[in-house]
Amino acid sequence: MFSKNFDVSKPYEKEVLNRLHHVQLEILKDFSVVCQKHSLPYFAIYGTAIGAVRHGGFIPWDDDIDVGMLREDYNRFCKIFEQELGHKYKLLTPEMDGRYACTVTHIQKRGTKFISQVSQNLKCEQCIFMDVFPFDCVAEDIKEQKKQAQKANFLGRLLFLAGTPYPYIPYQGWKKELAGFFYNIAHYGCKMFHITPKKIYKKYVQVATSYNGKGENKYVTSFEYTGCLKDKVRKEALFPLKLVRFEDTEIYLPANNHEFLSKVYGNYMKIPPKDKQINHMPYVLDFGDGINVVERNKSII
């Protein structure tokens, strides 16, 4: 009733995934050139960092690239983005496009389409992308840390609900119906009171950055998801960055990459079982030639 049942276990066709990786690698290379030109440190995180150390490139079934930046470097990158990359790419945040309702920043390749089943109800333009995660300082006090994380997580969820009344719900039966009921209330409540994704995102950033430049905040994290406190890392331990092979290019990893990945994933060098090898559930995928390869190749979804 409130959301469709999405099967996340079906793989891409090899030819399609290879082509998608090629485009995403192109985004990464262009991004890296600009960062080097302007002395902006960045580092691979999450699945991209695992892929680099375990596979020397993409995780074979993965379909995105994740990089992190300290907030001050991220802000500088956003200022120069249009001049350096605007002809080829589009930077997507709720601040730049009020129809986008996610906290994660996307660098999108113009002329393409990538619409996941989770985000199919968002009204903004969605293209083949690379994720950029700003890292912010965590409060020193434990209680303040929890408050900061809880506020950020709440605003992140509210942001997504403000953009779609039918989010993906990973439950079945009455739990799914009940969750959907409250999600609908949240969505239409935001509309009724003119609480836009842009307003929520602005508040989210205020919470995430509230301890930047204050005191001796030793830890940083990305507040985009619920595990942000468990995965906090010492800021100075991120550096010096190390350069490693990633497909036919190189990418930077944090100095404490093993510590970070172990916090997030445990034994990240172990290949997960087939039912855990998930992707972003493509719903529409167009490489710019006007052909929706998801519809053409039914086995993708």
C-alpha positions as CSV (number, residue, x, y, z in Angstrom):
1,M,0.0,0.0,0.0
2,F,2.6,2.5,1.1
3,S,5.6,1.3,-0.8
4,K,6.5,-1.4,-3.4
5,N,8.4,-4.6,-2.6
6,F,11.9,-4.1,-4.1
7,D,14.2,-7.1,-4.7
8,V,17.7,-5.9,-3.9
9,S,19.4,-9.3,-4.7
10,K,19.1,-9.4,-8.5
11,P,22.4,-8.6,-10.2
12,Y,23.2,-6.4,-13.1
13,E,24.0,-7.8,-16.5
14,K,27.8,-7.8,-16.7
15,E,27.9,-5.5,-19.8
16,V,25.7,-2.9,-18.2
17,L,27.6,-2.8,-14.9
18,N,30.9,-2.5,-16.7
19,R,29.6,0.4,-18.6
20,L,28.2,2.0,-15.4
21,H,31.6,1.6,-13.7
22,H,33.3,3.2,-16.7
23,V,31.1,6.4,-16.3
24,Q,31.6,6.5,-12.6
25,L,35.3,6.1,-12.9
26,E,35.2,9.0,-15.4
27,I,33.5,11.2,-12.7
28,L,36.1,10.1,-10.1
29,K,39.0,11.0,-12.4
30,D,37.6,14.4,-13.2
31,F,36.9,15.1,-9.6
32,S,40.4,14.0,-8.6
33,V,42.0,16.3,-11.1
34,V,40.2,19.3,-9.7
35,C,41.0,18.4,-6.1
36,Q,44.7,18.1,-7.0
37,K,44.6,21.4,-8.8
38,H,43.2,23.2,-5.8
39,S,44.9,21.2,-3.1
40,L,41.7,19.7,-1.7
41,P,42.3,16.4,0.1
42,Y,39.7,13.7,-0.4
43,F,39.6,10.0,0.6
44,A,37.7,6.9,-0.5
45,I,35.3,5.5,2.1
46,Y,32.7,2.7,2.6
47,G,32.3,0.3,-0.3
48,T,34.8,2.2,-2.5
49,A,37.6,1.9,0.2
50,I,36.8,-1.9,0.6
51,G,36.9,-2.3,-3.2
52,A,40.3,-0.6,-3.4
53,V,42.0,-2.9,-0.8
54,R,40.1,-6.1,-1.5
55,H,39.6,-6.0,-5.2
56,G,41.9,-3.3,-6.5
57,G,38.9,-1.4,-7.8
58,F,35.1,-1.7,-7.7
59,I,33.5,-4.4,-5.5
60,P,32.2,-6.6,-8.4
61,W,28.5,-6.1,-7.6
62,D,28.7,-2.5,-6.3
63,D,27.3,0.4,-8.4
64,D,28.6,3.6,-6.8
65,I,31.6,5.5,-5.6
66,D,31.9,7.1,-2.2
67,V,34.4,9.7,-1.2
68,G,34.8,11.8,2.0
69,M,36.2,15.3,2.6
70,L,36.6,17.4,5.7
71,R,33.9,20.0,5.8
72,E,36.2,22.9,5.1
73,D,37.6,21.2,2.0
74,Y,34.1,20.2,0.9
75,N,32.9,23.9,1.1
76,R,35.9,25.0,-1.0
77,F,35.1,22.4,-3.6
78,C,31.5,23.5,-3.8
79,K,32.6,27.1,-4.5
80,I,34.8,26.1,-7.4
81,F,32.6,23.3,-8.8
82,E,30.6,25.3,-11.3
83,Q,33.7,26.9,-12.8
84,E,35.7,23.7,-13.0
85,L,33.1,21.0,-13.6
86,G,29.8,22.6,-14.3
87,H,30.0,22.1,-18.1
88,K,30.0,18.4,-17.6
89,Y,28.5,17.7,-14.2
90,K,25.8,18.9,-11.8
91,L,26.3,19.2,-8.1
92,L,23.1,18.0,-6.3
93,T,22.1,19.0,-2.8
94,P,18.7,20.1,-1.4
95,E,20.2,23.6,-1.2
96,M,20.9,23.6,-4.9
97,D,17.8,21.8,-6.0
98,G,14.9,22.0,-3.6
99,R,13.3,18.8,-5.1
100,Y,16.2,16.7,-3.9
101,A,15.6,15.2,-0.5
102,C,18.7,13.4,0.6
103,T,21.7,14.5,2.8
104,V,24.3,12.9,0.6
105,T,25.9,15.2,-2.0
106,H,25.9,13.8,-5.6
107,I,28.2,14.8,-8.4
108,Q,26.0,13.9,-11.4
109,K,27.0,13.5,-15.1
110,R,24.7,15.6,-17.2
111,G,22.7,13.9,-19.9
112,T,22.5,10.5,-18.1
113,K,19.9,9.0,-15.8
114,F,20.2,6.8,-12.8
115,I,17.0,6.5,-10.7
116,S,17.1,3.9,-8.0
117,Q,13.8,2.2,-6.9
118,V,14.3,3.8,-3.5
119,S,14.4,7.3,-4.9
120,Q,12.0,7.0,-7.9
121,N,9.4,9.3,-6.3
122,L,11.8,12.2,-5.9
123,K,11.0,14.9,-8.5
124,C,14.6,16.2,-9.1
125,E,16.8,15.2,-12.0
126,Q,18.8,12.1,-11.1
127,C,21.8,11.1,-13.1
128,I,24.7,8.7,-12.9
129,F,26.6,10.0,-9.9
130,M,29.4,9.8,-7.3
131,D,28.7,10.4,-3.6
132,V,30.6,13.0,-1.6
133,F,30.3,12.8,2.3
134,P,31.4,15.9,4.3
135,F,33.1,14.9,7.6
136,D,32.3,17.1,10.6
137,C,33.5,17.4,14.2
138,V,31.8,15.4,16.9
139,A,31.0,17.1,20.2
140,E,33.5,16.3,23.0
141,D,30.9,15.5,25.7
142,I,29.3,12.1,25.3
143,K,25.7,13.4,26.0
144,E,26.2,16.2,23.5
145,Q,27.5,13.7,21.0
146,K,24.3,11.7,21.3
147,K,22.1,14.8,21.0
148,Q,24.0,15.9,17.9
149,A,23.7,12.5,16.2
150,Q,20.0,12.1,17.1
151,K,19.2,15.5,15.8
152,A,21.1,14.9,12.6
153,N,19.5,11.5,12.0
154,F,16.0,12.8,12.7
155,L,16.5,15.7,10.2
156,G,18.0,13.4,7.6
157,R,14.9,11.1,7.8
158,L,12.5,14.0,7.8
159,L,14.3,15.4,4.8
160,F,13.7,12.3,2.8
161,L,10.1,12.0,3.9
162,A,9.6,15.6,2.9
163,G,10.5,14.6,-0.7
164,T,8.5,11.4,-1.1
165,P,5.4,10.0,0.6
166,Y,6.3,6.4,-0.5
167,P,9.8,5.6,0.8
168,Y,11.2,2.1,0.6
169,I,10.1,0.2,3.8
170,P,12.2,-2.9,4.8
171,Y,9.4,-4.5,6.7
172,Q,6.4,-6.7,5.9
173,G,2.8,-7.0,7.2
174,W,1.5,-4.7,9.8
175,K,4.9,-3.2,10.6
176,K,5.1,-2.0,7.0
177,E,1.6,-0.7,7.0
178,L,2.1,1.2,10.3
179,A,5.4,2.7,9.2
180,G,3.9,3.7,5.9
181,F,1.0,5.4,7.7
182,F,3.4,7.6,9.8
183,Y,5.6,8.3,6.8
184,N,2.6,9.6,4.9
185,I,1.7,11.8,7.9
186,A,5.2,13.2,8.0
187,H,5.3,13.9,4.3
188,Y,2.0,15.7,4.0
189,G,2.6,17.4,7.3
190,C,5.7,19.0,5.8
191,K,3.7,20.1,2.8
192,M,1.0,21.6,4.9
193,F,3.4,23.6,7.0
194,H,5.6,24.5,4.1
195,I,8.6,22.6,5.6
196,T,10.7,22.1,2.4
197,P,13.7,19.8,1.9
198,K,15.8,22.9,1.5
199,K,14.8,24.2,4.9
200,I,15.3,20.8,6.6
201,Y,18.7,20.4,4.9
202,K,19.9,23.8,6.1
203,K,19.0,22.8,9.7
204,Y,20.7,19.5,9.2
205,V,23.9,21.1,8.1
206,Q,23.7,23.5,11.1
207,V,23.5,20.5,13.5
208,A,26.3,18.5,11.7
209,T,28.7,21.5,11.7
210,S,27.7,22.8,15.2
211,Y,31.1,21.8,16.7
212,N,33.4,22.6,13.9
213,G,36.2,24.9,15.0
214,K,35.2,24.7,18.6
215,G,37.4,23.4,21.4
216,E,39.7,20.4,20.8
217,N,37.2,18.2,19.0
218,K,39.4,15.3,18.1
219,Y,36.8,13.1,16.3
220,V,35.0,13.6,13.0
221,T,32.3,11.6,11.3
222,S,29.8,11.7,8.5
223,F,26.3,12.4,10.0
224,E,24.5,11.0,7.0
225,Y,23.4,7.7,8.7
226,T,22.6,6.2,12.1
227,G,26.0,4.6,12.7
228,C,27.8,8.0,12.7
229,L,29.0,7.9,16.3
230,K,30.1,4.3,16.2
231,D,32.2,5.1,13.2
232,K,33.7,8.3,14.4
233,V,37.5,8.6,13.7
234,R,40.3,10.8,15.0
235,K,40.7,13.7,12.6
236,E,44.5,13.6,12.6
237,A,44.4,9.8,12.0
238,L,43.0,10.4,8.6
239,F,46.3,11.8,7.4
240,P,48.6,11.4,5.7
241,L,46.5,10.0,2.9
242,K,47.8,7.1,1.0
243,L,47.5,6.5,-2.7
244,V,46.4,3.0,-3.9
245,R,45.3,1.4,-7.2
246,F,41.7,1.6,-8.2
247,E,40.9,0.0,-11.5
248,D,43.1,1.9,-14.1
249,T,43.7,4.9,-11.9
250,E,44.7,5.7,-8.3
251,I,42.6,6.9,-5.3
252,Y,43.4,8.2,-1.9
253,L,42.6,6.2,1.3
254,P,42.8,7.5,4.9
255,A,45.9,6.6,6.9
256,N,43.5,4.8,9.4
257,N,41.6,3.0,6.6
258,H,41.7,-0.4,8.4
259,E,40.5,1.1,11.7
260,F,37.6,3.0,9.9
261,L,36.5,0.0,7.8
262,S,36.7,-2.3,10.8
263,K,34.4,-0.1,12.8
264,V,31.8,0.1,10.0
265,Y,31.9,-3.5,8.6
266,G,33.9,-5.7,11.0
267,N,35.9,-8.2,8.9
268,Y,35.6,-6.2,5.6
269,M,38.1,-8.5,3.8
270,K,35.6,-11.4,3.9
271,I,33.4,-11.7,0.9
272,P,29.7,-11.5,2.0
273,P,27.2,-14.2,1.0
274,K,25.2,-13.7,-2.2
275,D,22.1,-12.4,-0.4
276,K,24.2,-9.6,1.1
277,Q,25.7,-8.5,-2.2
278,I,23.3,-5.6,-2.7
279,N,23.3,-2.7,-5.0
280,H,21.2,0.5,-5.4
281,M,18.3,-1.2,-7.2
282,P,18.3,0.6,-10.5
283,Y,14.9,1.6,-11.8
284,V,15.9,3.8,-14.7
285,L,19.4,3.7,-16.2
286,D,20.3,5.7,-19.3
287,F,23.9,6.4,-20.4
288,G,22.9,9.4,-22.5
289,D,21.7,7.6,-25.6
290,G,18.0,7.8,-24.7
291,I,17.8,4.0,-24.0
292,N,16.6,2.9,-20.6
293,V,18.8,-0.2,-20.3
294,V,16.9,-1.3,-17.2
295,E,13.8,-1.8,-19.3
296,R,15.8,-3.3,-22.1
297,N,17.4,-5.8,-19.8
298,K,14.7,-7.0,-17.4
299,S,17.0,-9.1,-15.3
300,I,18.6,-6.0,-13.9
301,I,15.8,-5.3,-11.5
